[in-house]
């Protein structure tokens, strides 16, 4: 199955496959989280947050820095305000600081995307067998586009923090990706590392391959746990929902 082209990502070339997907499989798309799943960019965000906020007189204790992981753009602005440099996230200064942080991360990613081991291999292998792929991330679009390009432009659509599709654990980001692909949730599988991301995907009814040492939702049969990205194979993804 080949999904329709995404009007928001129509500069990508069509992916060609040398090995067609077996017709009896029900999984036709893999939806990827990005930060913490395909690349380790969180240290870049953390470093910029600390540097930019302390330069403005803010306080950045470790527990506040930890809240940046998986944060939406609005939540990031709330955390910036919580350093004491602004009264609330609605202060324009929080947007200015966030944009500066995003620029810092974008420049670092542009120079050398910190891809996690296995990212290039698994996305290339999925393209070869004809599975559609998407990235669903809270990061700004320029950063997501740079990572997509580094991985060979094998993605049919990108849902980013700039798209107004809500933020995880809201199901809307993954629901948006499924809609853009023209598929049903049952035809997709998600790869995630965070509890908020897994909750977002499960809220749409999509099975999840979760990266990490412990299952986020132990009673949920819709999650399969693997230790790291390099452990994921096309066979695992194809059979995750069976």
TATA-V973944 format. One record per backbone hydrogen bond with DSSP energy under -0.5 kcal/mol. CO is the residue of the C=O (numbers start at 1). NH is the residue of the N-H. If there is no record, write none. Layout:
# TATA-V973944
co=<CO,CO>
nh=<NH,NH>
This chain:
# TATA-V973944
co=<1,5,6,7,9,22,26,28,29,30,30,31,32,34,34,34,38,39,39,41,41,42,43,44,45,46,47,48,49,50,51,52,53,53,54,61,61,62,63,64,65,66,68,72,73,74,75,76,77,78,79,80,80,81,81,83,88,91,91,92,93,94,95,96,97,98,99,100,101,102,103,104,105,106,107,108,113,114,116,118,119,120,121,122,123,124,125,126,126,127,128,128,132,133,133,134,135,139,140,140,141,142,143,144,145,146,147,148,149,156,157,158,159,160,167,170,171,172,173,174,175,176,177,178,178,179,184,185,187,187,188,189,190,190,191,192,194,195,196,196,197,198,199,200,201,201,201,202,207,208,208,209,210,217,219,220,222,224,226,228,229,233,234,235,236,237,239>
nh=<3,7,9,10,12,25,28,132,189,32,134,191,136,37,38,39,116,36,41,44,45,46,47,48,49,50,51,52,53,54,55,56,56,58,57,64,65,66,67,67,68,69,71,76,77,78,79,80,81,82,83,83,85,84,86,59,91,94,95,96,97,98,99,100,101,102,103,104,105,106,107,108,109,110,111,112,115,40,119,122,123,124,125,126,127,128,129,130,131,130,18,19,30,156,157,32,159,161,143,144,145,146,147,148,149,150,151,153,152,6,135,160,137,163,170,173,175,176,177,178,179,180,181,182,183,182,187,188,28,29,207,31,192,209,33,211,198,199,169,200,201,202,203,204,204,205,206,205,190,210,224,192,226,220,221,223,208,210,212,231,232,237,238,239,240,240,242>
